[in-house]
């Protein structure tokens, strides 16, 4: 029974170590990809403003310790803001002040992997929010 208990404990320790390594790897990937995702977000915001014919959206970078982020605020009658930041091993998306579409005050996470380009990730993060402006 003691050996069985040790095997269970060893497996649990190995699983915990593997999970910690996986989280560190995902965080490193988020931080590595962040500059490209931020550039893509900036491009999409500029395209939105260009399409609207005026400066509706403003963008500002955030730095909370080691976690970079960005806030995009909608001016005029649209109101609202979206904040996207690296949080642990994912991107945290927080919307506020959006008057329609049920997005008011929502928070969601996005796990980054290699399956999408930086532009595709940025579009995924912003599309629902922009659709409700």
C-alpha positions as CSV (number, residue, x, y, z in Angstrom):
1,X,0.0,0.0,0.0
2,X,2.9,2.3,0.8
3,X,4.4,1.7,-2.7
4,X,1.1,2.4,-4.3
5,X,0.8,5.6,-2.4
6,X,4.3,6.6,-3.5
7,X,3.5,5.9,-7.1
8,X,0.3,8.0,-6.9
9,X,2.3,10.8,-5.3
10,X,5.1,10.6,-7.9
11,X,2.6,10.7,-10.7
12,X,0.9,13.7,-9.1
13,X,4.2,15.5,-8.7
14,X,5.2,14.8,-12.3
15,X,1.8,16.1,-13.6
16,X,2.1,19.3,-11.5
17,X,5.6,19.8,-12.9
18,X,4.4,19.3,-16.5
19,X,1.5,21.7,-15.9
20,X,3.9,24.4,-14.5
21,X,6.3,23.9,-17.5
22,X,3.3,24.2,-19.9
23,X,2.1,27.4,-18.2
24,X,5.6,28.9,-18.4
25,X,5.9,28.0,-22.0
26,X,2.5,29.5,-22.8
27,X,3.4,32.7,-21.0
28,X,6.7,32.9,-22.8
29,X,4.8,32.5,-26.1
30,X,2.3,35.3,-25.1
31,X,5.1,37.7,-24.3
32,X,7.0,36.7,-27.4
33,X,4.0,37.3,-29.7
34,X,2.7,40.4,-27.9
35,X,4.6,43.0,-30.0
36,X,3.2,41.5,-33.2
37,X,-0.3,41.3,-31.8
38,X,-0.1,44.9,-30.5
39,X,1.1,46.0,-34.0
40,X,-1.8,44.2,-35.6
41,X,-4.3,45.8,-33.1
42,X,-2.8,49.2,-33.9
43,X,-3.3,48.4,-37.6
44,X,-6.9,47.4,-37.1
45,X,-7.7,50.5,-35.0
46,X,-6.2,52.7,-37.7
47,X,-8.2,50.9,-40.4
48,X,-11.4,51.3,-38.3
49,X,-10.8,55.0,-37.9
50,X,-9.9,55.4,-41.5
51,X,-13.1,53.7,-42.6
52,X,-15.2,55.8,-40.2
53,X,-13.5,58.9,-41.6
54,X,-12.7,60.3,-38.1
55,X,-10.7,59.4,-35.0
56,X,-13.3,57.3,-33.1
57,X,-10.9,55.0,-31.4
58,X,-7.9,55.9,-29.4
59,X,-5.3,53.4,-28.2
60,X,-3.0,53.5,-25.2
61,X,-0.4,50.9,-24.0
62,X,-0.5,49.6,-20.5
63,X,2.3,48.2,-18.4
64,X,1.3,46.4,-15.1
65,X,4.5,44.9,-13.8
66,X,5.6,42.3,-16.3
67,X,2.2,42.2,-18.0
68,X,1.9,44.4,-21.1
69,X,-1.5,45.5,-22.4
70,X,-3.4,47.9,-24.4
71,X,-6.7,49.9,-23.9
72,X,-8.8,51.1,-26.8
73,X,-11.4,53.7,-26.0
74,X,-14.3,54.6,-28.3
75,X,-15.2,58.3,-28.2
76,X,-18.3,60.0,-29.3
77,X,-21.7,58.4,-28.9
78,X,-20.2,54.9,-29.1
79,X,-18.5,55.1,-25.7
80,X,-16.9,52.0,-24.2
81,X,-13.5,50.6,-24.0
82,X,-11.7,47.3,-24.4
83,X,-8.5,46.3,-22.6
84,X,-6.4,43.4,-23.7
85,X,-3.5,42.3,-21.6
86,X,-1.1,39.4,-21.0
87,X,-2.3,37.8,-17.9
88,X,-0.3,34.8,-16.7
89,X,-0.3,32.4,-19.7
90,X,-3.2,33.9,-21.8
91,X,-4.6,37.2,-23.0
92,X,-7.3,38.7,-20.8
93,X,-9.9,40.8,-22.6
94,X,-12.1,43.1,-20.6
95,X,-14.8,45.3,-22.2
96,X,-16.6,48.1,-20.5
97,X,-19.3,50.6,-21.3
98,X,-20.6,49.0,-24.5
99,X,-24.3,49.9,-24.5
100,X,-25.5,47.0,-26.7
101,X,-24.9,43.4,-27.5
102,X,-24.5,42.1,-24.0
103,X,-20.8,42.9,-23.9
104,X,-21.1,45.4,-21.1
105,X,-18.4,44.6,-18.5
106,X,-17.5,41.2,-20.0
107,X,-14.2,39.4,-19.3
108,X,-12.8,36.5,-21.3
109,X,-9.5,34.8,-21.9
110,X,-7.8,33.9,-25.1
111,X,-5.1,31.2,-25.1
112,X,-2.4,31.9,-27.7
113,X,-1.0,29.1,-29.8
114,X,0.7,29.0,-33.2
115,X,-2.5,28.3,-35.2
116,X,-3.3,31.9,-35.9
117,X,-1.3,34.8,-37.2
118,X,-0.9,38.0,-35.1
119,X,-3.4,39.8,-37.3
120,X,-5.9,36.9,-36.9
121,X,-5.5,37.0,-33.1
122,X,-6.0,40.8,-33.1
123,X,-9.1,40.5,-35.2
124,X,-10.5,37.8,-33.0
125,X,-10.0,39.8,-29.9
126,X,-11.5,43.1,-31.3
127,X,-14.3,42.0,-33.7
128,X,-17.2,41.4,-31.2
129,X,-16.4,44.7,-29.5
130,X,-16.0,46.7,-32.7
131,X,-19.2,45.2,-34.1
132,X,-21.2,46.7,-31.1
133,X,-19.9,50.2,-31.4
